[in-house]
Amino acid sequence: MGVLPLETALAKAAEYGLDLVEVSPMAKPPVCKIMDYGKFKYEAKKKANEAKKKQTVVKLKEVKFRPKTEEHDYNFKTKAIREFLEEGNKARCTVMFRGREITHREIGQAILTRIAQDLKDIAVVEQSPRMEGRLLFMILAANPRWLQSQRAKAATAPAPQASRPPRPHQPAGQPSAQAAQPPPAPAAHAEGPKA
């Protein structure tokens, strides 16, 4: 429409039954549009909700180890870390030192190095081992290439079918076959008189 005085632009908007909305106030002269403002706000909110639905929230899950963590516990905890990473989350691996254990930081370093080695196929070290007070920790994130290959596999694989056999339809108000049978009578024991 070109450059119009404010009164003329407002009159045009009223003529169409719409609103005059300022789009770019910093421009010289300011840019305005004639539109339905309520509809504009609704569509903007709808777009924001759609974008929010497509977002993935990455959580940081923590798994704690000790310098004396036994082999079975180590395996169990690394399996848990693997599951966290498969879900797309990050994992914080912490080695807690108590008492005089703090003098042997190399044991904690060895544990974290071993974790990184055991999970190198699925994880990348996002933050290398760092000491904070009596805690030695590192942060692992899922390997982007691995995650991408998993998503590609999931997209090509068909959805699994339920393997449960269909149940026969039971009309409302009729008891099932199991409910119609009386409960079994207790077995009678032949006991003689007690002496």
Contacts in CASP RR format, 6 or more apart in sequence:
PFRMAT RR
TARGET T0000
AUTHOR 0000-0000-0000
METHOD contacts of the structure
MODEL  1
MGVLPLETALAKAAEYGLDLVEVSPMAKPPVCKIMDYGKFKYEAKKKANE
AKKKQTVVKLKEVKFRPKTEEHDYNFKTKAIREFLEEGNKARCTVMFRGR
EITHREIGQAILTRIAQDLKDIAVVEQSPRMEGRLLFMILAANPRWLQSQ
RAKAATAPAPQASRPPRPHQPAGQPSAQAAQPPPAPAAHAEGPKA
1 9 0 8 1.000
1 12 0 8 1.000
3 29 0 8 1.000
4 12 0 8 1.000
9 20 0 8 1.000
9 32 0 8 1.000
9 34 0 8 1.000
10 20 0 8 1.000
12 20 0 8 1.000
12 34 0 8 1.000
13 19 0 8 1.000
13 20 0 8 1.000
13 34 0 8 1.000
16 34 0 8 1.000
18 34 0 8 1.000
18 35 0 8 1.000
18 36 0 8 1.000
19 34 0 8 1.000
19 35 0 8 1.000
19 36 0 8 1.000
19 37 0 8 1.000
19 38 0 8 1.000
20 32 0 8 1.000
20 33 0 8 1.000
20 34 0 8 1.000
21 32 0 8 1.000
21 33 0 8 1.000
21 34 0 8 1.000
21 35 0 8 1.000
21 37 0 8 1.000
21 40 0 8 1.000
22 30 0 8 1.000
22 31 0 8 1.000
22 32 0 8 1.000
23 31 0 8 1.000
23 32 0 8 1.000
23 33 0 8 1.000
24 30 0 8 1.000
24 31 0 8 1.000
56 88 0 8 1.000
58 88 0 8 1.000
58 89 0 8 1.000
58 90 0 8 1.000
59 89 0 8 1.000
59 90 0 8 1.000
60 89 0 8 1.000
60 90 0 8 1.000
60 91 0 8 1.000
60 92 0 8 1.000
60 139 0 8 1.000
61 81 0 8 1.000
61 84 0 8 1.000
61 89 0 8 1.000
61 90 0 8 1.000
61 91 0 8 1.000
61 92 0 8 1.000
62 91 0 8 1.000
62 92 0 8 1.000
62 93 0 8 1.000
62 94 0 8 1.000
63 77 0 8 1.000
63 80 0 8 1.000
63 81 0 8 1.000
63 84 0 8 1.000
63 91 0 8 1.000
63 92 0 8 1.000
63 93 0 8 1.000
63 94 0 8 1.000
64 94 0 8 1.000
64 95 0 8 1.000
64 96 0 8 1.000
65 74 0 8 1.000
65 77 0 8 1.000
65 93 0 8 1.000
65 94 0 8 1.000
65 95 0 8 1.000
65 96 0 8 1.000
65 108 0 8 1.000
65 111 0 8 1.000
65 115 0 8 1.000
66 95 0 8 1.000
66 96 0 8 1.000
66 97 0 8 1.000
66 98 0 8 1.000
66 101 0 8 1.000
67 95 0 8 1.000
67 97 0 8 1.000
67 101 0 8 1.000
67 104 0 8 1.000
67 107 0 8 1.000
67 108 0 8 1.000
67 111 0 8 1.000
68 101 0 8 1.000
69 77 0 8 1.000
69 111 0 8 1.000
74 111 0 8 1.000
74 114 0 8 1.000
78 115 0 8 1.000
78 118 0 8 1.000
78 119 0 8 1.000
81 91 0 8 1.000
81 93 0 8 1.000
81 115 0 8 1.000
81 119 0 8 1.000
81 123 0 8 1.000
81 140 0 8 1.000
82 119 0 8 1.000
82 122 0 8 1.000
84 90 0 8 1.000
84 91 0 8 1.000
85 91 0 8 1.000
85 119 0 8 1.000
85 122 0 8 1.000
85 123 0 8 1.000
85 140 0 8 1.000
85 141 0 8 1.000
85 142 0 8 1.000
86 122 0 8 1.000
86 142 0 8 1.000
86 150 0 8 1.000
88 142 0 8 1.000
88 147 0 8 1.000
89 142 0 8 1.000
90 126 0 8 1.000
90 139 0 8 1.000
90 140 0 8 1.000
90 141 0 8 1.000
90 142 0 8 1.000
91 123 0 8 1.000
91 139 0 8 1.000
91 140 0 8 1.000
92 137 0 8 1.000
92 138 0 8 1.000
92 139 0 8 1.000
92 140 0 8 1.000
93 112 0 8 1.000
93 115 0 8 1.000
93 137 0 8 1.000
93 138 0 8 1.000
93 139 0 8 1.000
93 140 0 8 1.000
94 135 0 8 1.000
94 136 0 8 1.000
94 137 0 8 1.000
95 107 0 8 1.000
95 108 0 8 1.000
95 111 0 8 1.000
95 112 0 8 1.000
95 135 0 8 1.000
95 136 0 8 1.000
95 137 0 8 1.000
96 134 0 8 1.000
96 135 0 8 1.000
97 105 0 8 1.000
97 108 0 8 1.000
97 134 0 8 1.000
97 135 0 8 1.000
97 136 0 8 1.000
98 134 0 8 1.000
101 107 0 8 1.000
102 134 0 8 1.000
105 131 0 8 1.000
105 136 0 8 1.000
108 129 0 8 1.000
108 136 0 8 1.000
109 129 0 8 1.000
109 136 0 8 1.000
112 129 0 8 1.000
112 136 0 8 1.000
112 137 0 8 1.000
112 138 0 8 1.000
113 129 0 8 1.000
115 138 0 8 1.000
115 140 0 8 1.000
116 123 0 8 1.000
116 125 0 8 1.000
116 138 0 8 1.000
116 140 0 8 1.000
119 140 0 8 1.000
121 143 0 8 1.000
121 146 0 8 1.000
122 142 0 8 1.000
122 143 0 8 1.000
122 146 0 8 1.000
123 140 0 8 1.000
123 141 0 8 1.000
123 142 0 8 1.000
123 143 0 8 1.000
124 140 0 8 1.000
124 141 0 8 1.000
124 142 0 8 1.000
124 143 0 8 1.000
124 144 0 8 1.000
125 138 0 8 1.000
125 139 0 8 1.000
125 140 0 8 1.000
126 139 0 8 1.000
126 140 0 8 1.000
126 141 0 8 1.000
127 137 0 8 1.000
127 138 0 8 1.000
127 139 0 8 1.000
128 138 0 8 1.000
129 136 0 8 1.000
129 137 0 8 1.000
129 138 0 8 1.000
130 136 0 8 1.000
130 137 0 8 1.000
130 138 0 8 1.000
170 176 0 8 1.000
END
